[in-house]
């Protein structure tokens, strides 16, 4: 074979295709079933061929993850065998040419298989007189970009180890390490931090987990809509199709395509520096061994340590056993540190050489756990400034207060006061004591979301003047009362009410309301709210609940009131006029009827 320094060697490519054509056959066969074959039986009742193709974008992700790894393991498997790598590197073909020849062979086979699937899919669509060339070609482009990323990642994983079976382990870790560590750290945060709320997955974790991020944006294809005019002048949007790809998909694909080129460049540089003798070594480069050792130890220590701790305290109702958790994490970290050392040295005799790493790791894990337990970041005591808050969500489940996007200064100030009172005087419930739950979420001016989830010891909270007064101020805030009673941010216009309906929640009653009756009842509710009704004592385990469900017909959406309180005197008077017995309007905590006067 003559010497070559180009990016492409025909002999190597032909050899790769002859050796690994079964992989191409399986790949093409699966896609033929998923697209042309299913479309043949499915398009007969679908309005748009593109609908199914957009749904299969997630299938493209799964196929790219699987075959990107398989193709990389196949084409670069010679690096894992001393005889094979010696033979390949003795050929009159530079490593430069070998690297890119294998890469182009892999991408070429995947592309050829997809091209055949595209032709078959378009033929099926045309036979059904329902061809969507744009969606089909878009599937081809998106799938190619996905395969480029995961194939490049698979190649990079192959460069880091001399064990073929270690490649899928490293590949899986690269795709899941960020999200698994985030979940574990969030679980630790829930154990240690009073009020901790993990919320949605952090953006950095989403981006560092390609399968999660791409699955999210590619699986969220949306329908286009058309606006229709309703007979009474109200406009409604209906799903009409065809589907289109989520607008967030292209930025994500662009970022991961750039990363694919970076991975490919790194893999190329590593291949140029990789020693042929590293075949059969678990770690191909000496500089990567500390990363491998400590990475496995930290991951194993936190994940398995937390798992062991959970088993040991599974039936315990006490608070967090800090010392026990610390012991479990350190124990598992040390065990995994020695396990990593055994893999690197290929020997069970690693105590003399591995004890230093175990001590360093133990000290680091202890420092992390102690730092979290001591809350050196001030997480538990942090409360945002009012000037930084745009809106706030407050959920006091026992008080039936669930308000979203409260924006008035009165509401925000009341919630901040309650938050500060909980931080100053809150207690975590222990044992089987019933908890008093308060959830708070702020939207800040910088776009950040600040959330806390509290479960207070009920008796301690009730005895705290700070918490009691602050909770009552939240309940009494005008915006909170309106939102709680009307189940929306603002009242509807009385003139829009066309009728209504009354029904009993605790007794037999069904009554249709005329427009006049519904308007009068709703106006009475507004009058009561304007007069300050809806203020009640917080932290009461036994409260009074209304038994009448009020529904008013307002276009385009109905409005309803499913709970009100004994201080709604005008509302009660109108209900009595409409035939509701006074003694049936309210029940106590045990379901016993109480008159509104008694309430």
DAGI-V275352 format. One record per helix or strand of 2 or more residues. SS is the DSSP state (2 for helix, 1 for strand). FROM is the first residue (numbers start at 1). TO is the last residue. If there is no record, write none. Layout:
ss: {SS	SS}
from: {FROM	FROM}
to: {TO	TO}
//
This chain:
ss: {2	2	2	2	2	2	2	2	2	2	1	1	2	2	2	2	2	2	1	2	1	2	1	1	2	2	2	2	1	1	2	1	1	1	2	2	1	1}
from: {10	49	57	77	82	95	133	164	203	210	222	235	248	276	286	322	351	386	389	397	401	409	435	449	458	465	478	494	497	510	515	545	548	559	569	582	586	593}
to: {45	55	75	80	90	127	160	192	208	218	229	244	273	278	312	345	374	388	396	399	406	425	444	457	463	476	486	496	504	513	530	546	554	561	577	584	587	594}
//
